[in-house]
Amino acid sequence: MKNLRSTCAAAVCGAILLGVANLPAAEVKTYPATGSVIELTPTSITIQRGDTTWEVARSKNTQVTGKLKVGATVTVQYRMVAAEVEVKAGKGKK
């Protein structure tokens, strides 16, 4: 009887862990950038926002609503994603 309880408890814990592992991860927040398209490539869109130029990567999965062309005013929803992180040696909290 004691062995059966242990087996059942292990099975329940395993099922819970499998269920948690399959939950979707929270999406990173998106931010809007509105401007005029000044350049388009299959992998990027470049917009002019005032005096600032923004180049944003895009893929075949990027959703586009409307006709995307140079000169169009667009709002791009983008995410900040780290491409590389370098930890500098220095004074850290001890």
C-alpha positions in Angstrom: 0.0 0.0 0.0 2.8 2.4 0.9 4.5 1.6 -2.4 1.3 2.3 -4.3 1.0 5.7 -2.7 4.5 6.6 -3.5 4.0 5.6 -7.1 0.8 7.6 -7.4 2.4 10.6 -5.8 5.3 10.4 -8.2 2.9 10.1 -11.2 0.9 13.1 -10.1 4.1 15.2 -9.6 5.4 14.1 -13.0 2.1 15.0 -14.7 2.2 18.5 -13.0 5.8 19.0 -14.2 4.9 18.0 -17.8 1.9 20.3 -17.8 4.0 23.3 -16.6 6.7 22.6 -19.1 4.1 22.8 -22.0 2.7 26.2 -20.9 3.5 28.9 -23.4 6.2 31.4 -22.3 5.0 35.0 -21.7 5.7 37.1 -24.8 8.1 40.0 -24.5 6.3 43.4 -24.6 6.0 45.1 -28.0 6.6 48.8 -28.7 5.3 51.0 -31.5 7.3 53.1 -33.9 5.6 55.3 -36.4 7.3 56.9 -39.4 7.7 57.0 -43.2 9.2 54.0 -45.0 12.5 55.0 -46.6 13.8 51.5 -47.5 12.5 48.0 -47.8 14.3 44.7 -48.2 13.0 41.1 -47.7 14.7 41.1 -44.3 14.3 44.7 -43.0 12.2 47.8 -43.1 13.7 51.2 -42.5 11.6 54.1 -41.3 12.3 57.8 -40.7 11.0 59.2 -37.4 11.7 62.9 -37.3 15.5 63.2 -37.4 16.0 59.5 -36.5 16.2 56.5 -38.8 15.1 53.1 -37.6 16.0 49.8 -39.2 13.9 46.9 -38.0 14.4 43.3 -39.0 11.5 41.4 -40.5 10.9 37.8 -41.5 8.4 35.8 -43.6 6.3 35.6 -40.4 6.0 39.4 -40.0 2.4 40.3 -40.4 1.7 43.2 -42.8 -1.7 44.9 -43.1 -2.1 47.1 -46.2 0.3 47.8 -49.0 3.9 48.2 -47.7 6.0 50.4 -50.0 8.6 53.2 -49.8 6.9 56.5 -48.8 4.1 54.9 -46.8 3.4 55.9 -43.3 3.5 52.9 -41.0 3.4 51.8 -37.4 5.9 49.0 -36.7 5.3 46.9 -33.6 8.8 45.7 -32.4 10.4 43.8 -29.6 13.7 44.5 -27.9 15.8 41.3 -28.2 19.4 41.0 -27.1 21.7 39.9 -29.9 24.8 39.7 -27.6 25.6 40.3 -23.9 29.1 41.1 -22.7 29.6 41.2 -18.9 32.3 43.8 -18.0 34.6 43.2 -15.1 34.2 45.9 -12.6 33.0 47.0 -9.3 29.9 44.9 -8.5 27.9 44.5 -5.3 29.4 42.1 -2.9 
